[in-house]
Amino acid sequence: MKLRDKFWLWGHPEGRYNNEYGNNAVSRMTPMEGCAYLGVNNVFMVPVGVDVNRRQYNKSFKTLNQVGWECFGACSKPEVIDTIIEEAKDFPNITCAVMDDFKSEGKDGLPRYKKMPVSMLKEINDKLHNNPVRSLDTWMVLYTFQFGLDETEDAEFQPYMDAFDGIIMWTWKESEVPLIPEKFEIFKKQTPNTRRMVGCYLYNFGEEKQATGAAVKWQLDFYRELLLKGEIEGVVLHTNTMADLDYEAYDACCEWMEKYGDEEI
């Protein structure tokens, strides 16, 4: 298996972040084009409020190894899970579902997960694992600023983490990238029996400006070592929606992938 086979794109509808988060340029790159451009073979598709034609996107992903769809809406609309399972019949590379912003605050200021008992989450996961099509993995997004600060809060959240097959650790602000090694050690302790991935922002959404090539390269070098040691099973690149705008972080990522992507692991 090649290193690039361990990489995923965090895919959004093309143009989703035009004129947002300090980005005033206009992008047209689709998620599948983003995968091809960045040299990765897997995608998490996250509509972020856009009403997309899911079948068209799934058809565009035909040559990818694995496809996952965001499913936090299943907390209030269980049919979201039914849709993913139904789509998996026609698209054998659909392998998982992911809950984005699971611990983030909702519009009412409360963490979204607190509206969902662990039992409900387990029911959703059980349905994804046990259905007439095939077992689908469950993943959850967790930011580095959301753990390792309050032991009581971490303990309260631990049963939710344990209910997922895997957790993806993300660092929201580039200024917090130096904290990643320390945070990852805490993350490992919280996921002794849970699969792990990490995310890498190619645009600095947390501080509403371009990411730097140096920060992206440092993260990719660090994550490569974690992959080689077997401490994570994948890296998720965020996202296609700025990839065609000549931003230096994307160029750095492409150069890095050209250097290491075909490495056998």
C-alpha positions in Angstrom: 0.0 0.0 0.0 1.2 3.5 -0.8 1.3 6.4 1.6 -1.3 8.3 -0.5 -3.8 5.5 0.1 -3.8 6.6 3.7 -4.8 10.1 2.8 -8.4 11.5 2.6 -9.9 14.7 1.4 -12.4 16.6 3.5 -14.6 17.4 0.6 -17.1 20.3 0.3 -19.4 21.4 -2.5 -17.4 23.5 -4.9 -17.3 27.2 -4.1 -18.7 26.6 -0.6 -16.2 29.0 1.0 -16.0 31.7 -1.6 -16.2 35.0 0.2 -16.0 33.4 3.7 -13.3 33.1 6.3 -11.2 35.8 4.8 -11.2 34.1 1.4 -12.3 36.5 -1.3 -11.1 34.5 -4.3 -13.5 32.3 -6.3 -12.9 28.6 -6.4 -14.5 26.1 -8.8 -12.7 22.9 -7.8 -15.0 20.0 -7.0 -14.2 17.4 -4.3 -13.2 14.8 -6.9 -10.9 17.3 -8.7 -9.5 18.1 -5.3 -8.6 14.4 -4.7 -6.9 14.2 -8.1 -5.0 17.5 -7.6 -3.8 16.6 -4.1 -3.1 13.0 -5.0 -5.3 11.3 -2.5 -7.6 8.3 -2.9 -10.3 8.7 -0.3 -12.9 11.3 0.5 -15.2 12.4 3.3 -18.1 14.3 1.6 -19.4 17.0 3.9 -22.2 19.2 2.3 -22.1 21.8 5.1 -25.7 23.0 4.6 -25.7 22.8 0.8 -28.5 20.7 -0.8 -26.4 18.5 -3.0 -27.2 15.8 -5.5 -25.6 12.9 -3.6 -25.8 10.4 -6.4 -23.9 12.7 -8.8 -21.2 13.1 -6.2 -21.0 9.4 -5.5 -20.7 8.7 -9.3 -17.9 11.2 -9.5 -16.1 9.3 -6.7 -16.2 6.0 -8.6 -12.4 5.6 -8.8 -11.7 6.4 -5.2 -10.8 3.7 -2.7 -13.1 4.8 0.1 -16.0 7.3 0.5 -17.6 8.6 3.7 -20.5 10.9 4.2 -21.1 13.3 7.0 -24.1 12.3 9.1 -24.6 14.5 12.2 -28.1 15.2 11.0 -29.0 11.7 12.0 -29.1 12.9 15.6 -32.4 14.6 14.7 -33.3 12.8 11.4 -32.4 9.1 11.6 -33.3 8.7 7.9 -29.9 10.3 7.1 -28.4 6.9 8.1 -30.9 5.1 5.9 -29.8 7.2 3.0 -26.1 6.4 3.4 -26.9 2.6 3.7 -29.1 2.8 0.6 -26.4 4.5 -1.4 -23.9 1.9 -0.3 -25.9 -0.6 -2.3 -24.9 1.1 -5.6 -21.5 2.4 -4.6 -19.3 -0.3 -3.0 -16.6 2.3 -2.1 -18.9 3.9 0.5 -17.3 2.5 3.7 -18.2 4.9 6.5 -20.0 7.9 8.0 -18.6 10.8 10.0 -20.1 13.2 12.5 -18.6 16.7 12.1 -18.5 19.3 14.9 -19.8 16.7 17.3 -18.5 18.5 20.4 -18.9 22.0 19.1 -21.5 24.5 20.4 -24.9 24.7 18.6 -26.8 27.9 18.1 -28.1 27.8 21.6 -24.5 27.8 23.0 -24.6 24.2 24.3 -22.3 21.5 23.0 -24.3 19.6 20.4 -23.5 16.2 21.8 -25.3 17.0 25.1 -28.6 16.9 23.3 -28.0 13.2 22.4 -27.8 10.4 25.0 -25.0 7.9 24.4 -27.7 5.3 23.9 -29.0 7.2 20.8 -25.5 7.4 19.4 -25.1 3.6 19.9 -28.3 2.9 18.1 -27.1 4.9 15.1 -23.8 3.2 15.1 -25.4 -0.2 15.5 -27.6 0.5 12.5 -24.5 1.4 10.4 -22.7 -1.7 11.6 -25.6 -4.1 11.2 -27.6 -3.6 8.0 -28.5 -5.6 4.9 -25.8 -4.0 2.8 -22.5 -4.1 4.8 -21.0 -2.8 7.9 -20.1 0.9 7.7 -17.5 2.5 10.0 -18.4 5.5 12.2 -16.0 8.4 12.7 -16.1 11.6 14.7 -14.4 14.9 14.5 -12.6 16.2 17.6 -10.6 19.5 17.8 -7.5 19.8 19.9 -9.1 22.8 21.8 -11.9 20.4 22.9 -9.9 18.1 25.1 -7.0 18.0 27.5 -8.1 21.1 29.4 -10.7 19.9 31.9 -10.4 16.4 33.3 -14.1 16.3 34.4 -15.3 17.4 30.9 -13.0 14.8 29.3 -14.4 12.1 31.5 -17.9 13.1 30.7 -17.2 13.0 27.0 -15.3 9.7 27.0 -18.3 7.4 26.6 -19.2 9.2 23.4 -15.7 8.8 22.1 -15.8 5.1 22.9 -19.0 4.7 20.9 -17.3 5.5 17.6 -15.0 3.2 15.5 -12.6 6.1 15.0 -11.8 9.7 15.9 -10.2 12.4 13.7 -8.1 14.9 15.6 -8.1 18.4 14.1 -6.2 21.6 15.0 -8.4 24.6 14.2 -5.9 27.5 14.4 -2.5 27.4 12.7 -1.1 29.2 15.8 -1.9 26.1 17.8 0.1 23.7 15.5 3.1 23.7 17.9 0.8 22.1 20.4 0.1 19.0 18.2 2.7 16.6 19.7 1.5 17.3 23.2 -2.2 17.1 22.2 -1.6 13.9 20.3 -0.2 12.2 23.4 -3.4 13.1 25.3 -5.4 11.9 22.3 -3.7 8.5 22.3 -4.6 8.0 26.0 -8.2 8.8 25.3 -8.4 6.4 22.3 -6.7 3.2 23.6 -9.2 1.0 21.7 -10.4 3.4 19.0 -9.0 4.0 15.5 -7.3 7.3 14.9 -6.9 9.8 12.1 -5.7 13.4 12.1 -6.7 16.3 10.0 -4.6 19.0 8.3 -6.0 22.4 7.3 -4.6 23.7 4.0 -6.4 27.0 4.7 -6.3 28.6 8.1 -10.0 28.8 8.8 -9.5 29.4 12.5 -7.7 32.7 11.9 -9.4 33.5 8.6 -6.4 33.7 6.4 -4.1 31.6 4.2 -2.2 28.7 5.9 1.5 28.8 5.5 3.4 26.2 3.5 5.9 25.8 6.4 3.1 24.8 8.9 1.5 22.4 6.4 4.8 20.7 5.7 5.6 20.4 9.4 2.3 18.7 10.0 2.6 16.3 7.1 6.1 15.3 8.2 4.9 14.7 11.7 1.9 12.8 10.6 3.9 10.7 8.2 6.0 9.5 11.2 2.8 8.6 13.0 1.6 6.6 10.0 4.8 4.7 9.8 4.7 3.9 13.5 1.1 2.7 13.2 -0.2 5.3 15.7 -2.7 6.6 13.2 -4.3 5.1 10.1 -5.0 8.2 8.0 -4.6 11.9 7.3 -7.4 14.1 6.2 -6.7 17.2 4.1 -9.1 20.1 4.3 -10.3 21.0 1.6 -10.9 21.2 -2.1 -12.6 24.7 -1.9 -9.4 26.7 -2.0 -7.2 24.2 -3.9 -7.2 26.1 -7.2 -6.4 29.6 -5.8 -2.6 29.5 -5.9 -2.4 29.5 -2.1 1.1 28.5 -0.9 -0.1 25.9 1.5 -1.7 23.9 -1.3 1.5 24.1 -3.3 3.5 22.8 -0.3 1.0 19.9 0.1 1.3 18.9 -3.5 5.1 19.1 -3.4 5.1 17.0 -0.3 2.7 14.4 -1.8 4.9 14.2 -4.9 7.8 13.4 -2.7 6.2 10.9 -0.3 2.9 9.8 -1.8 4.2 6.7 -3.6 6.2 5.5 -0.6 5.3 1.9 0.2 4.1 1.4 3.8 
